[in-house]
Amino acid sequence: MFPQRISRCGNGRGRALGRVAHRLAQAYPTRPVRWLVGFAPAGGNDIVARLMGQWLSERTGQQFLVENRAGAATNIATEIAVNAPADGYTLLLVGVSAAINATLYDNLSFNFIRDIAPAAGS
């Protein structure tokens, strides 16, 4: 299901994973990575992002900067990520709220499935 989902992504943001994979072969990251968290600082999601960011920074030699953009049920952080360049240097920590928001809000400026490409998940 994962490869089909990515191949169905029609815009440039959806194809970001392919471009990121190509750049990974060229040593990624070569500059600091921005990690957006749609929750308030010191919460569970923020702590997870900071711990993972520290771990990734130690292994890659580049900073993973956690930026909290709380509000609008994580839609603010998601919209910032959708509008960021599709170069792999803006990440978004996603929770179940992304699926809930897609059903609750009619006038979102993005389509989560179409506009966000997964980089990792469980």
C-alpha positions as a Markdown table, in Angstrom:
| # | Residue | x | y | z |
|---|---|---|---|---|
| 1 | Met | 0.0 | 0.0 | 0.0 |
| 2 | Phe | 2.8 | 2.4 | 0.8 |
| 3 | Pro | 4.4 | 2.6 | -2.8 |
| 4 | Gln | 0.9 | 2.9 | -4.4 |
| 5 | Arg | 0.0 | 5.8 | -2.1 |
| 6 | Ile | 3.2 | 7.7 | -3.1 |
| 7 | Ser | 2.8 | 7.0 | -6.8 |
| 8 | Arg | -0.8 | 8.4 | -6.6 |
| 9 | Cys | 0.5 | 11.8 | -5.3 |
| 10 | Gly | 0.0 | 14.1 | -8.2 |
| 11 | Asn | 1.7 | 17.4 | -7.3 |
| 12 | Gly | 5.3 | 18.3 | -6.6 |
| 13 | Arg | 4.9 | 17.9 | -2.8 |
| 14 | Gly | 3.9 | 14.3 | -3.2 |
| 15 | Arg | 6.9 | 13.5 | -5.4 |
| 16 | Ala | 9.2 | 15.0 | -2.7 |
| 17 | Leu | 10.1 | 11.5 | -1.4 |
| 18 | Gly | 11.7 | 10.6 | -4.7 |
| 19 | Arg | 13.7 | 13.7 | -4.8 |
| 20 | Val | 14.7 | 13.2 | -1.1 |
| 21 | Ala | 15.8 | 9.6 | -1.9 |
| 22 | His | 18.0 | 10.9 | -4.7 |
| 23 | Arg | 19.5 | 13.5 | -2.4 |
| 24 | Leu | 20.1 | 10.9 | 0.3 |
| 25 | Ala | 22.6 | 9.2 | -2.0 |
| 26 | Gln | 24.4 | 12.5 | -2.0 |
| 27 | Ala | 24.7 | 12.7 | 1.8 |
| 28 | Tyr | 21.7 | 14.0 | 3.6 |
| 29 | Pro | 21.4 | 16.3 | 5.4 |
| 30 | Thr | 23.9 | 18.9 | 4.3 |
| 31 | Arg | 22.2 | 21.7 | 6.3 |
| 32 | Pro | 19.9 | 22.0 | 9.4 |
| 33 | Val | 16.5 | 20.2 | 9.2 |
| 34 | Arg | 13.3 | 22.0 | 10.4 |
| 35 | Trp | 11.0 | 19.7 | 12.3 |
| 36 | Leu | 7.5 | 21.1 | 12.8 |
| 37 | Val | 5.4 | 19.9 | 15.8 |
| 38 | Gly | 1.7 | 21.0 | 15.9 |
| 39 | Phe | 1.6 | 20.7 | 19.6 |
| 40 | Ala | 2.6 | 22.9 | 22.6 |
| 41 | Pro | 6.1 | 22.7 | 24.0 |
| 42 | Ala | 6.8 | 20.2 | 26.8 |
| 43 | Gly | 4.0 | 17.9 | 25.8 |
| 44 | Gly | 4.4 | 14.3 | 24.8 |
| 45 | Asn | 4.8 | 14.9 | 21.1 |
| 46 | Asp | 7.3 | 17.7 | 21.6 |
| 47 | Ile | 9.4 | 15.5 | 23.9 |
| 48 | Val | 9.4 | 12.7 | 21.3 |
| 49 | Ala | 10.4 | 15.1 | 18.5 |
| 50 | Arg | 13.2 | 16.6 | 20.6 |
| 51 | Leu | 14.6 | 13.2 | 21.7 |
| 52 | Met | 14.5 | 11.9 | 18.1 |
| 53 | Gly | 16.0 | 15.2 | 16.8 |
| 54 | Gln | 18.9 | 14.9 | 19.2 |
| 55 | Trp | 19.4 | 11.3 | 18.2 |
| 56 | Leu | 19.4 | 12.2 | 14.5 |
| 57 | Ser | 21.6 | 15.2 | 15.0 |
| 58 | Glu | 24.2 | 13.0 | 16.7 |
| 59 | Arg | 24.2 | 10.5 | 13.9 |
| 60 | Thr | 24.1 | 12.9 | 10.9 |
| 61 | Gly | 26.2 | 15.8 | 12.2 |
| 62 | Gln | 23.4 | 18.3 | 11.3 |
| 63 | Gln | 20.9 | 20.0 | 13.6 |
| 64 | Phe | 17.3 | 18.9 | 13.7 |
| 65 | Leu | 15.5 | 22.1 | 14.9 |
| 66 | Val | 12.1 | 21.4 | 16.5 |
| 67 | Glu | 9.7 | 24.2 | 15.9 |
| 68 | Asn | 6.4 | 24.1 | 17.8 |
| 69 | Arg | 3.4 | 25.6 | 15.9 |
| 70 | Ala | 0.5 | 24.7 | 18.1 |
| 71 | Gly | -3.0 | 25.6 | 17.2 |
| 72 | Ala | -6.0 | 24.8 | 15.0 |
| 73 | Ala | -5.8 | 21.1 | 15.9 |
| 74 | Thr | -2.3 | 20.9 | 14.3 |
| 75 | Asn | -3.5 | 22.4 | 11.0 |
| 76 | Ile | -1.2 | 25.4 | 11.4 |
| 77 | Ala | 1.9 | 23.2 | 11.4 |
| 78 | Thr | 0.6 | 21.0 | 8.7 |
| 79 | Glu | -0.1 | 24.0 | 6.4 |
| 80 | Ile | 3.4 | 25.3 | 7.0 |
| 81 | Ala | 4.8 | 21.9 | 6.0 |
| 82 | Val | 2.6 | 21.7 | 2.9 |
| 83 | Asn | 3.8 | 25.1 | 1.8 |
| 84 | Ala | 7.5 | 24.4 | 2.4 |
| 85 | Pro | 9.8 | 23.5 | -0.4 |
| 86 | Ala | 9.7 | 19.7 | -1.1 |
| 87 | Asp | 13.4 | 19.2 | -0.5 |
| 88 | Gly | 13.3 | 17.0 | 2.6 |
| 89 | Tyr | 14.5 | 19.7 | 5.0 |
| 90 | Thr | 11.1 | 20.4 | 6.5 |
| 91 | Leu | 9.6 | 17.5 | 8.5 |
| 92 | Leu | 6.2 | 17.3 | 10.3 |
| 93 | Leu | 5.5 | 15.2 | 13.3 |
| 94 | Val | 2.0 | 13.7 | 12.6 |
| 95 | Gly | -0.4 | 12.2 | 15.0 |
| 96 | Val | -3.9 | 10.8 | 14.8 |
| 97 | Ser | -5.3 | 14.4 | 14.6 |
| 98 | Ala | -4.3 | 14.6 | 11.0 |
| 99 | Ala | -6.8 | 11.9 | 10.1 |
| 100 | Ile | -9.5 | 13.5 | 12.3 |
| 101 | Asn | -8.9 | 16.9 | 10.9 |
| 102 | Ala | -9.5 | 15.7 | 7.3 |
| 103 | Thr | -13.0 | 14.6 | 8.3 |
| 104 | Leu | -13.8 | 17.6 | 10.6 |
| 105 | Tyr | -12.8 | 20.6 | 8.5 |
| 106 | Asp | -14.3 | 21.2 | 5.1 |
| 107 | Asn | -12.2 | 24.2 | 4.1 |
| 108 | Leu | -8.6 | 23.2 | 4.7 |
| 109 | Ser | -6.1 | 24.7 | 2.3 |
| 110 | Phe | -4.5 | 21.3 | 1.8 |
| 111 | Asn | -5.4 | 17.6 | 1.3 |
| 112 | Phe | -3.3 | 15.6 | 3.8 |
| 113 | Ile | -3.1 | 12.4 | 1.7 |
| 114 | Arg | -2.2 | 14.3 | -1.5 |
| 115 | Asp | 0.1 | 16.9 | -0.1 |
| 116 | Ile | 2.2 | 15.1 | 2.5 |
| 117 | Ala | 4.6 | 12.3 | 1.7 |
| 118 | Pro | 5.5 | 9.9 | 4.5 |
| 119 | Ala | 9.2 | 9.6 | 5.4 |
| 120 | Ala | 8.8 | 7.0 | 8.3 |
| 121 | Gly | 6.0 | 5.4 | 10.2 |
| 122 | Ser | 4.9 | 2.5 | 12.2 |
